[in-house]
Amino acid sequence: MAVRVFRSAMVAVHERFVKGMRRDGHTEARDSGGGILLAILMVVTGAAMAGERSTGQAIDDTLITAKVKASFAADPQVSALAITVETDNGVVNLSGVVENEAERQRAIQLAQGMEGVKRVDANKLLVKP
């Protein structure tokens, strides 16, 4: 779904860009902002496709990270500010220092319960001595 939304945005920007060119009757690009935006989107898309993750996967990872952080903020056992959350290809990485083992285990449990999470790595989520 995320890829579909991104493609729709690309098409809309392209249509705006082409429409601006036709309005002037010129074949050269008219700087209405659409051309610049189109160029940026093309670079971002190319970079995402050249890397290990697709644009859709990057969006999914961002969504997973946001959901995990929100679940931490909503849970009274977990300090959302003490835990850093990063997601890469569906693998959630938790890091930081928590008050006790119960808080650590609860954070792991919440992260594992999110849709789209393949695995949780909490090796860098430490308990205060």
C-alpha positions in Angstrom: 0.0 0.0 0.0 2.8 2.4 0.9 4.4 1.9 -2.6 1.0 2.6 -4.2 0.7 5.9 -2.4 4.2 6.9 -3.3 3.6 6.1 -7.0 0.4 8.2 -6.9 2.4 11.1 -5.5 5.1 10.6 -8.2 2.4 10.6 -11.0 0.7 13.7 -9.5 4.0 15.6 -9.4 4.9 14.5 -13.0 1.4 15.6 -14.3 1.8 19.0 -12.6 5.2 19.4 -14.1 4.0 18.5 -17.6 1.0 20.7 -17.3 3.2 23.7 -16.4 5.3 23.1 -19.5 2.2 22.8 -21.8 0.7 26.1 -20.4 3.7 28.0 -21.6 3.8 26.3 -24.9 7.5 25.6 -24.5 9.2 22.2 -24.3 11.7 23.4 -21.8 11.1 23.0 -18.1 9.3 25.8 -16.3 10.4 26.4 -12.7 7.0 26.1 -10.9 8.5 24.1 -8.1 7.1 20.9 -9.6 10.3 20.3 -11.6 12.5 20.6 -8.5 10.2 18.3 -6.5 10.2 15.8 -9.4 13.9 15.8 -9.5 14.2 15.3 -5.7 11.6 12.4 -5.8 13.6 10.8 -8.6 16.8 11.0 -6.7 15.2 9.6 -3.5 13.5 6.8 -5.4 16.7 5.9 -7.2 18.6 5.9 -3.9 16.0 3.7 -2.2 16.0 1.3 -5.1 19.8 1.2 -5.2 20.1 0.4 -1.5 19.1 -2.8 0.3 15.6 -1.6 1.1 12.8 -0.5 -1.2 11.0 2.7 -0.6 8.0 0.7 0.6 10.2 -1.2 3.1 11.6 2.1 4.4 8.1 3.5 4.9 7.1 0.2 6.7 10.1 0.4 8.9 9.3 4.0 9.8 5.7 3.0 10.6 6.9 0.1 12.8 9.2 2.4 14.7 6.5 4.9 15.3 4.0 2.3 16.5 6.6 0.8 18.9 7.5 4.2 20.4 3.8 5.0 20.8 3.2 1.7 22.6 6.1 2.5 25.0 4.6 5.9 25.7 1.2 4.4 26.4 2.6 1.7 28.8 3.1 2.8 32.4 5.8 0.1 32.9 8.1 1.4 30.1 10.0 4.7 29.9 9.7 5.7 26.3 12.4 8.4 26.7 15.0 5.9 28.0 14.7 3.5 25.0 15.8 4.2 21.4 13.9 2.3 18.7 15.3 1.7 15.2 13.8 -0.6 12.6 15.6 -2.1 9.6 13.8 -4.5 7.2 11.3 -5.4 9.9 14.0 -6.0 12.6 13.4 -3.7 15.6 16.6 -2.7 17.5 16.1 -1.5 21.0 18.9 0.4 22.9 19.2 2.4 26.0 19.2 1.9 29.8 16.1 0.9 31.7 15.4 0.8 35.5 14.9 -3.0 35.8 14.6 -6.3 34.0 10.8 -6.2 34.1 10.8 -2.9 32.1 13.3 -4.4 29.6 11.1 -7.5 29.1 8.0 -5.4 28.7 9.6 -3.3 26.1 10.7 -6.4 24.2 7.2 -7.9 24.5 5.5 -4.7 23.2 7.9 -4.5 20.2 7.4 -8.2 19.3 3.6 -7.6 19.4 3.7 -5.0 16.6 2.5 -6.0 13.1 5.3 -6.3 10.6 8.0 -7.0 13.2 10.2 -10.0 12.1 12.5 -9.9 15.1 13.5 -7.8 18.1 17.2 -7.3 18.9 17.5 -6.0 22.5 21.2 -6.7 23.0 21.8 -3.0 23.6 18.9 -2.5 25.9 20.6 -2.6 29.3 19.4 -2.6 32.9 20.8 0.0 35.3 23.3 -1.6 37.7 
